[in-house]
Amino acid sequence: MDWNTTRNPEKNRYLTLHHGVARTPETDPAIAQLDMYFGRAGLRQRITSIHRTPPEQLKIILLYARGHGIPTEFSPDWKDIMRVVDDPQYGKIFCWQRVWSELLSRGIIINPPMQARCLMDYMRNGRNMKGSIIYTSPHVATWKCFDIGGWSPEDPTVEKEWNVVQTAIQSGVRIRAQVERANNCIHCEVV
């Protein structure tokens, strides 16, 4: 047995913390528990996100937008989270709201840095969310979420990791999980 048996995920050998990830007391035990399941499967992966501030959430929106060729005119700081602009098509909106809505319309799943109305067609569970209020990311609103994997050049999917997480859940690890295919990660929430 060479996996972590503590409640401290810094001691993990298989499911490790990406540099700079902000830990929370709510997620630490679950992440530490998961190390054993990744060890048994012989898989190594990283926790890429836990808790984020609204500016950090906006920074991710910027990165996704740039990666998909969507022009942006805002910065990831507190003043731009609340800055309202006059949009010729939508009226008064947050300066980042159009870009965020376009990401959703392209199938890139990302929550806003604060609750906002989706401006464009975005299908979720068979329902068009255009005009609906979308709440901020649970990474911002709670301290109970974390992401496994994401953007790995070694493995373009998280299918093996998904199987490990499902085994852990069936064995009693108290998390909910869903695959975020566009982000190539598994989003987990402590329950």
WOVEN-V269721 format. One record per residue. N is the residue number from 1. RES is the residue in one small letter. PSI is psi as a letter, one per 40 degrees, with the letter a starting at -180 (* if undefined). Layout:
BEGIN
{{N | RES | PSI} {N | RES | PSI}}
END
This chain:
BEGIN
{{1 | m | h} {2 | d | f} {3 | w | i} {4 | n | h} {5 | t | e} {6 | t | a} {7 | r | e} {8 | n | h} {9 | p | e} {10 | e | e} {11 | k | e} {12 | n | i} {13 | r | d} {14 | y | d} {15 | l | g} {16 | t | i} {17 | l | h} {18 | h | i} {19 | h | h} {20 | g | e} {21 | v | h} {22 | a | h} {23 | r | i} {24 | t | i} {25 | p | d} {26 | e | d} {27 | t | d} {28 | d | d} {29 | p | d} {30 | a | d} {31 | i | d} {32 | a | d} {33 | q | d} {34 | l | d} {35 | d | d} {36 | m | d} {37 | y | d} {38 | f | d} {39 | g | d} {40 | r | d} {41 | a | e} {42 | g | f} {43 | l | i} {44 | r | h} {45 | q | i} {46 | r | i} {47 | i | h} {48 | t | e} {49 | s | i} {50 | i | c} {51 | h | h} {52 | r | i} {53 | t | i} {54 | p | d} {55 | p | d} {56 | e | d} {57 | q | d} {58 | l | d} {59 | k | d} {60 | i | d} {61 | i | d} {62 | l | d} {63 | l | d} {64 | y | d} {65 | a | d} {66 | r | d} {67 | g | d} {68 | h | e} {69 | g | f} {70 | i | h} {71 | p | i} {72 | t | i} {73 | e | f} {74 | f | i} {75 | s | i} {76 | p | g} {77 | d | i} {78 | w | d} {79 | k | d} {80 | d | e} {81 | i | d} {82 | m | e} {83 | r | h} {84 | v | h} {85 | v | i} {86 | d | h} {87 | d | h} {88 | p | d} {89 | q | d} {90 | y | e} {91 | g | a} {92 | k | h} {93 | i | i} {94 | f | i} {95 | c | d} {96 | w | e} {97 | q | d} {98 | r | d} {99 | v | d} {100 | w | d} {101 | s | d} {102 | e | d} {103 | l | d} {104 | l | d} {105 | s | d} {106 | r | e} {107 | g | e} {108 | i | h} {109 | i | h} {110 | i | h} {111 | n | i} {112 | p | i} {113 | p | e} {114 | m | i} {115 | q | i} {116 | a | i} {117 | r | h} {118 | c | h} {119 | l | e} {120 | m | i} {121 | d | h} {122 | y | h} {123 | m | h} {124 | r | h} {125 | n | f} {126 | g | e} {127 | r | h} {128 | n | h} {129 | m | e} {130 | k | h} {131 | g | e} {132 | s | i} {133 | i | h} {134 | i | h} {135 | y | i} {136 | t | i} {137 | s | i} {138 | p | d} {139 | h | d} {140 | v | d} {141 | a | d} {142 | t | i} {143 | w | f} {144 | k | e} {145 | c | i} {146 | f | i} {147 | d | h} {148 | i | h} {149 | g | a} {150 | g | h} {151 | w | f} {152 | s | h} {153 | p | d} {154 | e | d} {155 | d | h} {156 | p | e} {157 | t | i} {158 | v | f} {159 | e | d} {160 | k | d} {161 | e | d} {162 | w | d} {163 | n | d} {164 | v | d} {165 | v | d} {166 | q | d} {167 | t | d} {168 | a | d} {169 | i | d} {170 | q | d} {171 | s | e} {172 | g | e} {173 | v | h} {174 | r | g} {175 | i | i} {176 | r | i} {177 | a | i} {178 | q | i} {179 | v | h} {180 | e | g} {181 | r | d} {182 | a | d} {183 | n | e} {184 | n | f} {185 | c | i} {186 | i | h} {187 | h | h} {188 | c | i} {189 | e | h} {190 | v | h} {191 | v | *}}
END
